[in-house]
Amino acid sequence: MSKKKTNPNKVLREALKKEVIDVFLSKGGQKLNYKQLSKQLGVTDKKEKLLVQDILDQLVNDKKLLEANRGKYELNQQSSIIPLIGHSYITGVVDMTPSGKAYVISSEVEEDVRITSNNTNRALHGDTVKVFLFPKRKDRKLEGQIIEVITRSQSRFVGTMQISKQYAFLIPDKISMPVDIFIPLNELNGATQGIKAVAEIVDWPERAKNPFGKIIKVLGASGTNEVEIQSIMVDFNLPLSFDQASLKIAESINKNIDEKDIRARRDFRKVTTFTIDPPDAKDFDDAVSLKKLQNGNWEVGVHIADVAHYIKEGNALDKEAYERATSVYLVDRVILMLPERLSNDICSLKPKEDKLCFSAVFEMSDDGKILNRWFGKSIINSDKRFNYDEVQLIIETQKGEFVNEILLLDKLAKKLREQRFRKGSIAFETVEVKFILDDKGKPIDVYIKESKDAHKLIEDFMLLANREVATLIGKTNKGEAERPFLYRVHDEPSQEKLHTFSDFVRKFGYKIQTDNRKSVINSLNNVLKDVNGKGEENLISTLAIRTMQKAVYSHENIGHYGLAFDYYTHFTSPIRRYPDLVVHRLLDTYLQKKYPPKSLDLESIGKHTSEREKVASEAERASIKYKQVEFLSDKIGKIFNGIISGVSKWGIFVEIEGNKCEGMVQLKDIEEDFYYLDEENYCVVGQRYGRKYQLGDKVRIKVKKADLLKKQLDFLFIEDE
């Protein structure tokens, strides 16, 4: 019996067909014609080129490829080819670089997905996108192609106008925006050459390199305070004004308190009560009260503005508050979550006025033990509006108005703090950058505001209220159904980060135990205490914070690692945080023995408010950075003491002592040697002489340049003579 002969043409065709598919897969959806494909395959023979064209036609008929336009072919993303060869799709968020290259961050894969500039498919920074993953190559980063923009994170951009006779462009300020926006001359809306304006993208045709837009707001000339702060607001997609429907509802709310509402509440109007806030605060959303009980114990009330009483769930005002999610505190202004009439007047716990509250009230012993607790609607009348400095002076001098009440609350707060640290709370200290501005918004001084006893007094009672509210709702009896709730959670750090941090501090003679949570916290707190006042304090404190995870809002409770609380939420600031408003509504529902509606999507609320909190934090930092650059803009050539706060392959970041203004000493400006980055040891090292610049080192710098447009400071090292 003779063997069946193999058809060589069929073998060649099948082999070539496989190679054609591989080329399209490796190019990540790039459109190719048969000539380009033949070049990729190394095909030069005319007959084989015709065979390539024939294979292309067959693959189109088989729906493996699409003829995108005449003679140009691309992968059919719905084709069965992709699943068969082990490729997959993921969803993630775009992190765009100034060069146009991007990374997609997704929880579906372990590493960020690299996207070349020709595979971004008109996606922009922050967009949520669908990505087609390329075959993983050995010793190469995971790569892919963006095939769909699911949601845009931003459609408005601020920039500088460039106008010609036929057309105009807005050149975006944002370095993560890789393209300019084309503006037709009939869409300029009064914008002129060189002026700063806001453009909104209205279209991005498939074959167009640039998106098409229109000018929606003219800001003015660069460099003025109002223009630059509004630019930051647009860059971070912050609202420039309230919706008219929201304002109309806010104006219609009756400020007067109905007698019926008073009778339904616990009355604290005759109990000593006061607020303690920053000197420039206008919205007072929390107050504390103190009363001596007949049994010798103390009744401490934490009273929070009853915002939910005034804002009805689901109306236009509530929807806008949800979208904003948080008030944003820029250097020279507050972008409120609620209209001013509510946040600064009706809901604000101003002194000598009856105010509706939601209260957490605790019976406490002299040693700070919680003996009883009560939660419910209340009415208060604050006796005094204190600022932190006034209370701090009373604590230090033991003199002043309500001195006995303040000293007693300070004593109880310190007891609560001791208990918290004994149970494993991390002792991070925070500092705040503050500015003194002139009447035009220009900074005339920058200083650091430290957290003192007055701040900690309020903080400890707010932590107590937040913890106890979460415990009341979250801690259920055996067999009892779990109640839907919105928690403030903080996950434990990854073991990899902990080990890296432990290895690093060991070089300074400190030790972090990583065996279990208790040993980690105890040893970490000991290290933070031991480094206090030493040269490496800034370095180790900074790295300790970077080792931790970020706290977020979630419907799933995993506890709060940093505070060592099994249950924790945000209850104490509903004027400025939407999650607190949700918590008020849920607590009220459960106190009435009711159940929230099934339509309440706590998972979405947690994700949205966490994201908006992150954006607010970034915007606040951007405004601080701008004002720091502006503060140093007339100090070129001046010398300051500083601390190295970061290192990169481009340069060394230095933070000026006393005001935390941060700039970069570029490596190319250090002339005595060639320096390279040692990532593992957080330092840069001179190749020739071995000199080392490390995080935490004290240095002297001279201000070289202050770039207000880029919000960047350039420094030079100064050697002691």
Beta strands, then each sheet from edge to edge (+ up, - down):
strand 1: 65-69
strand 2: 72-75
strand 3: 89-96
strand 4: 102-105
strand 5: 113-115
strand 6: 128-133
strand 7: 144-151
strand 8: 156-163
strand 9: 168-172
strand 10: 181-183
strand 11: 196-203
strand 12: 212-220
strand 13: 266-267
strand 14: 272-277
strand 15: 286-292
strand 16: 298-305
strand 17: 328-330
strand 18: 333-335
strand 19: 354-364
strand 20: 370-381
strand 21: 384-387
strand 22: 431-437
strand 23: 443-450
strand 24: 487-489
strand 25: 552-554
strand 26: 639-647
strand 27: 651-656
strand 28: 662-666
strand 29: 675-678
strand 30: 683-686
strand 31: 692-694
strand 32: 698-707
strand 33: 712-717
sheet 1: 1+ 2-
sheet 2: 5+ 4- 3+ 6- 7+
sheet 3: 10+ 9- 8+ 11- 12+
sheet 4: 13+ 20+ 19- 16+ 15- 14+ 21+
sheet 5: 17+ 18-
sheet 6: 22+ 23-
sheet 7: 24+ 25-
sheet 8: 28+ 27- 26+ 32- 33+
sheet 9: 29+ 30- 31+
end
